Amino acid sequence: MAARRAIGWLVVLVGILALIAGVIYLTVQAKSLPSILGQLHGFTGHRSKRGIAALIVGGVLVLAGGWIAAYRPRRLN
């Protein structure tokens, strides 16, 4: 049971990081992104497709991780 909760919280953490990356993709110009997110020199737009994808994946991971951490199987008497 403790391992399930730890995995759930780890999935929530990864989801939060994906949400943060999605917000960064949508708010920072592509030429100014941190190198880990992939800069595009000379391009002044935003990486909207990656930002939207990161927000969707992050939301799904946060919900799934919360469900994993909170799930408790029923006891049969």
TITOR-514113 format. One record per atom (N, C-alpha, C): x, y, z; residue number from 1; residue in three letters; atom name. Coordinates in Angstrom, 1 decimal. Layout:
TITOR-514113
- X_Y_Z_NUM_ALA_CA
...
END
This chain:
TITOR-514113
- 0.8_-1.2_0.0_1_MET_N
- 0.0_0.0_0.0_1_MET_CA
- 0.9_1.3_0.0_1_MET_C
- 1.9_1.3_0.8_2_ALA_N
- 2.8_2.4_0.8_2_ALA_CA
- 3.5_2.6_-0.5_2_ALA_C
- 3.9_1.5_-1.2_3_ALA_N
- 4.5_1.7_-2.5_3_ALA_CA
- 3.6_2.3_-3.5_3_ALA_C
- 2.3_1.9_-3.5_4_ARG_N
- 1.3_2.5_-4.4_4_ARG_CA
- 1.2_4.0_-4.2_4_ARG_C
- 1.1_4.4_-2.9_5_ARG_N
- 1.0_5.8_-2.6_5_ARG_CA
- 2.3_6.6_-3.1_5_ARG_C
- 3.5_6.0_-2.9_6_ALA_N
- 4.7_6.6_-3.4_6_ALA_CA
- 4.7_6.8_-4.9_6_ALA_C
- 4.3_5.7_-5.6_7_ILE_N
- 4.2_5.8_-7.0_7_ILE_CA
- 3.2_6.9_-7.5_7_ILE_C
- 2.1_6.9_-6.8_8_GLY_N
- 1.1_7.9_-7.1_8_GLY_CA
- 1.6_9.3_-7.0_8_GLY_C
- 2.3_9.6_-5.9_9_TRP_N
- 2.9_10.9_-5.7_9_TRP_CA
- 4.0_11.2_-6.7_9_TRP_C
- 4.7_10.2_-7.1_10_LEU_N
- 5.8_10.4_-8.1_10_LEU_CA
- 5.1_10.8_-9.4_10_LEU_C
- 4.0_10.1_-9.8_11_VAL_N
- 3.3_10.5_-11.0_11_VAL_CA
- 2.7_11.9_-10.9_11_VAL_C
- 2.2_12.3_-9.8_12_VAL_N
- 1.7_13.6_-9.6_12_VAL_CA
- 2.9_14.7_-9.8_12_VAL_C
- 4.0_14.4_-9.3_13_LEU_N
- 5.2_15.3_-9.4_13_LEU_CA
- 5.6_15.4_-10.9_13_LEU_C
- 5.6_14.3_-11.6_14_VAL_N
- 6.0_14.4_-13.0_14_VAL_CA
- 4.9_15.2_-13.8_14_VAL_C
- 3.6_15.0_-13.4_15_GLY_N
- 2.6_15.8_-14.0_15_GLY_CA
- 2.7_17.3_-13.8_15_GLY_C
- 3.0_17.6_-12.6_16_ILE_N
- 3.2_19.1_-12.3_16_ILE_CA
- 4.4_19.6_-13.1_16_ILE_C
- 5.5_18.9_-13.2_17_LEU_N
- 6.6_19.3_-14.0_17_LEU_CA
- 6.2_19.5_-15.5_17_LEU_C
- 5.3_18.6_-16.0_18_ALA_N
- 4.8_18.7_-17.4_18_ALA_CA
- 4.0_20.0_-17.5_18_ALA_C
- 3.1_20.2_-16.5_19_LEU_N
- 2.3_21.5_-16.5_19_LEU_CA
- 3.2_22.7_-16.6_19_LEU_C
- 4.2_22.7_-15.8_20_ILE_N
- 5.2_23.9_-15.8_20_ILE_CA
- 5.8_24.0_-17.1_20_ILE_C
- 6.3_22.9_-17.7_21_ALA_N
- 6.9_23.0_-19.0_21_ALA_CA
- 5.9_23.5_-20.1_21_ALA_C
- 4.6_23.1_-20.0_22_GLY_N
- 3.6_23.6_-20.9_22_GLY_CA
- 3.4_25.0_-20.8_22_GLY_C
- 3.4_25.6_-19.6_23_VAL_N
- 3.2_27.0_-19.4_23_VAL_CA
- 4.4_27.7_-20.0_23_VAL_C
- 5.6_27.2_-19.7_24_ILE_N
- 6.8_27.8_-20.3_24_ILE_CA
- 6.8_27.8_-21.8_24_ILE_C
- 6.4_26.7_-22.4_25_TYR_N
- 6.3_26.7_-23.9_25_TYR_CA
- 5.3_27.7_-24.4_25_TYR_C
- 4.2_28.0_-23.7_26_LEU_N
- 3.2_28.9_-24.2_26_LEU_CA
- 3.5_30.3_-23.9_26_LEU_C
- 4.4_30.6_-23.0_27_THR_N
- 4.6_32.0_-22.6_27_THR_CA
- 6.0_32.6_-23.0_27_THR_C
- 6.9_31.7_-23.3_28_VAL_N
- 8.3_32.2_-23.6_28_VAL_CA
- 8.5_32.0_-25.1_28_VAL_C
- 9.1_32.9_-25.8_29_GLN_N
- 9.4_32.8_-27.2_29_GLN_CA
- 10.4_31.7_-27.4_29_GLN_C
- 10.3_31.0_-28.6_30_ALA_N
- 11.1_29.9_-28.9_30_ALA_CA
- 12.6_30.2_-28.9_30_ALA_C
- 13.0_31.4_-29.2_31_LYS_N
- 14.4_31.7_-29.2_31_LYS_CA
- 14.9_31.9_-27.8_31_LYS_C
- 14.0_32.1_-26.8_32_SER_N
- 14.4_32.4_-25.4_32_SER_CA
- 14.2_31.2_-24.5_32_SER_C
- 13.8_30.1_-25.0_33_LEU_N
- 13.6_28.9_-24.2_33_LEU_CA
- 14.9_28.4_-23.6_33_LEU_C
- 14.8_27.8_-22.4_34_PRO_N
- 16.0_27.2_-21.8_34_PRO_CA
- 16.4_26.1_-22.8_34_PRO_C
- 17.7_25.8_-22.8_35_SER_N
- 18.3_24.8_-23.8_35_SER_CA
- 17.7_23.4_-23.6_35_SER_C
- 17.3_23.1_-22.4_36_ILE_N
- 16.7_21.7_-22.2_36_ILE_CA
- 15.4_21.6_-22.9_36_ILE_C
- 14.7_22.7_-23.2_37_LEU_N
- 13.4_22.6_-23.9_37_LEU_CA
- 13.5_22.8_-25.4_37_LEU_C
- 14.7_23.1_-25.9_38_GLY_N
- 14.9_23.2_-27.3_38_GLY_CA
- 14.7_24.6_-27.9_38_GLY_C
- 15.8_25.4_-28.0_39_GLN_N
- 15.7_26.7_-28.5_39_GLN_CA
- 15.6_26.7_-30.1_39_GLN_C
- 15.0_27.7_-30.6_40_LEU_N
- 15.0_27.9_-32.1_40_LEU_CA
- 15.5_29.3_-32.3_40_LEU_C
- 16.7_29.4_-32.7_41_HIS_N
- 17.3_30.8_-32.9_41_HIS_CA
- 16.6_31.4_-34.1_41_HIS_C
- 16.3_32.7_-34.0_42_GLY_N
- 15.7_33.5_-35.1_42_GLY_CA
- 14.2_33.3_-35.2_42_GLY_C
- 13.6_32.5_-34.4_43_PHE_N
- 12.1_32.2_-34.5_43_PHE_CA
- 11.5_33.0_-33.3_43_PHE_C
- 10.5_33.9_-33.6_44_THR_N
- 10.0_34.7_-32.6_44_THR_CA
- 8.7_34.2_-32.0_44_THR_C
- 8.1_33.1_-32.6_45_GLY_N
- 6.9_32.6_-32.1_45_GLY_CA
- 7.0_31.7_-30.9_45_GLY_C
- 5.9_31.1_-30.5_46_HIS_N
- 5.9_30.2_-29.4_46_HIS_CA
- 5.7_28.8_-29.9_46_HIS_C
- 6.1_27.8_-29.1_47_ARG_N
- 5.9_26.4_-29.5_47_ARG_CA
- 4.6_25.9_-28.9_47_ARG_C
- 3.5_26.3_-29.6_48_SER_N
- 2.2_26.1_-29.1_48_SER_CA
- 1.8_24.6_-29.0_48_SER_C
- 2.2_23.9_-30.1_49_LYS_N
- 1.8_22.4_-30.1_49_LYS_CA
- 2.4_21.7_-28.9_49_LYS_C
- 3.7_22.0_-28.7_50_ARG_N
- 4.3_21.3_-27.5_50_ARG_CA
- 3.7_21.8_-26.2_50_ARG_C
- 3.4_23.0_-26.1_51_GLY_N
- 2.8_23.6_-24.9_51_GLY_CA
- 1.5_23.0_-24.6_51_GLY_C
- 0.6_22.8_-25.6_52_ILE_N
- -0.7_22.2_-25.4_52_ILE_CA
- -0.6_20.8_-25.1_52_ILE_C
- 0.3_20.1_-25.8_53_ALA_N
- 0.5_18.6_-25.5_53_ALA_CA
- 1.1_18.5_-24.0_53_ALA_C
- 2.0_19.3_-23.6_54_ALA_N
- 2.5_19.2_-22.3_54_ALA_CA
- 1.4_19.5_-21.2_54_ALA_C
- 0.5_20.4_-21.5_55_LEU_N
- -0.6_20.7_-20.6_55_LEU_CA
- -1.5_19.5_-20.5_55_LEU_C
- -1.8_18.9_-21.6_56_ILE_N
- -2.8_17.8_-21.6_56_ILE_CA
- -2.1_16.6_-20.9_56_ILE_C
- -0.9_16.3_-21.2_57_VAL_N
- -0.2_15.2_-20.5_57_VAL_CA
- 0.0_15.4_-19.0_57_VAL_C
- 0.3_16.6_-18.7_58_GLY_N
- 0.5_17.0_-17.3_58_GLY_CA
- -0.8_16.9_-16.5_58_GLY_C
- -1.9_17.3_-17.1_59_GLY_N
- -3.2_17.2_-16.5_59_GLY_CA
- -3.6_15.7_-16.3_59_GLY_C
- -3.4_14.9_-17.3_60_VAL_N
- -3.7_13.5_-17.2_60_VAL_CA
- -2.9_12.8_-16.1_60_VAL_C
- -1.6_13.2_-16.1_61_LEU_N
- -0.7_12.6_-15.1_61_LEU_CA
- -1.1_13.0_-13.6_61_LEU_C
- -1.4_14.2_-13.4_62_VAL_N
- -1.8_14.7_-12.1_62_VAL_CA
- -3.1_13.9_-11.7_62_VAL_C
- -4.1_13.8_-12.6_63_LEU_N
- -5.3_13.1_-12.2_63_LEU_CA
- -5.0_11.6_-11.9_63_LEU_C
- -4.3_11.0_-12.8_64_ALA_N
- -4.0_9.6_-12.6_64_ALA_CA
- -3.2_9.3_-11.4_64_ALA_C
- -2.2_10.2_-11.1_65_GLY_N
- -1.4_10.0_-9.9_65_GLY_CA
- -2.2_10.2_-8.6_65_GLY_C
- -3.1_11.2_-8.7_66_GLY_N
- -4.0_11.4_-7.5_66_GLY_CA
- -4.9_10.2_-7.3_66_GLY_C
- -5.4_9.6_-8.4_67_TRP_N
- -6.2_8.4_-8.2_67_TRP_CA
- -5.4_7.3_-7.7_67_TRP_C
- -4.2_7.1_-8.2_68_ILE_N
- -3.4_6.0_-7.7_68_ILE_CA
- -3.0_6.1_-6.2_68_ILE_C
- -2.7_7.4_-5.8_69_ALA_N
- -2.4_7.6_-4.4_69_ALA_CA
- -3.6_7.5_-3.5_69_ALA_C
- -4.8_7.8_-4.0_70_ALA_N
- -5.9_7.8_-3.1_70_ALA_CA
- -6.7_6.5_-3.2_70_ALA_C
- -6.4_5.6_-4.1_71_TYR_N
- -7.2_4.4_-4.3_71_TYR_CA
- -7.0_3.4_-3.1_71_TYR_C
- -8.0_2.9_-2.6_72_ARG_N
- -7.9_1.9_-1.5_72_ARG_CA
- -8.9_0.8_-1.9_72_ARG_C
- -8.4_-0.4_-2.1_73_PRO_N
- -9.3_-1.5_-2.5_73_PRO_CA
- -10.3_-1.8_-1.3_73_PRO_C
- -11.4_-2.3_-1.8_74_ARG_N
- -12.4_-2.6_-0.8_74_ARG_CA
- -12.1_-3.9_-0.1_74_ARG_C
- -12.4_-4.0_1.2_75_ARG_N
- -12.2_-5.3_1.9_75_ARG_CA
- -13.5_-6.1_1.8_75_ARG_C
- -13.3_-7.3_1.5_76_LEU_N
- -14.5_-8.2_1.5_76_LEU_CA
- -14.5_-9.0_2.8_76_LEU_C
- -15.7_-8.9_3.4_77_ASN_N
- -15.8_-9.6_4.7_77_ASN_CA
- -16.3_-11.0_4.6_77_ASN_C
END
